[in-house]
Amino acid sequence: IFAAAGKRIYEFDLRKESVLLTKFERKFVFNSDDINQICLNHKGTLLAACDDSGAIQVVDIQSKEGKTIKELKNDNICMSVQFRPRKVWEVASANMEMENAVVQWDFNRGRVMKRYPTSFEAKNKDEKQLVNPPFANSLSFSRDGQFVAVGLGSGSIGLYDFTNKSCVGCLDGHSSSVCQVEFPAFGEGDELISAGNDKIVALWDIQKMIRKGKAQEQAAAEPKSRIRLKEKPNWVASTSLNQPTICIADCSNSIKCWQIR
């Protein structure tokens, strides 16, 4: 397992007998600023780490010391990075730009393939767009790698088609910043989980949106279910083992697991 703290990335071996792992197997220092997220490609041979300087380090971790194979540079703080499924040379990043904060990269060539907007017209004419800029906080790919969902500071969720390089539309169901999005491990691939600073975790059915491109219809839609928390969520994960389940880590000292029926 890999973990990031500050500017460093640590590798731990879960096969150790100790319940508490205090000794790391390897340590990588490739980033120049605090790391916000790390991710592995599907083969487990490459690691990407994004940081507060806006840099993304793509590292070959097959050797003991690791080796940077490419550095990508955003213009502002980079909050999230993900390898694109089924596209070995592509990553997506989410940064703190006011506009075009979602970036599709070809990291083999070190170039931007497409920048996507993050400003959407809110369905309710309130002031939240002015109070909370549409910074991109989190992103998640669909299983086939075609679609990417992005949690925005405005409370909206942007949905983009990386195959056709287009903006599909947005979902508007949070009254505060969306801190986390995930295409869940359960279902047919047409559901989406979002978590917001409004202490709500929502499950969306985006089938019509991704299959028919009915962006305006979906922007006015309601989540199929909501989980109301007592504390603000920090992270969500999902599993399809036994029963579809959403696991939520919030600001309390416990992890909540909700079964979806």
Disulfide bonds with the S-S distance in Angstrom:
none
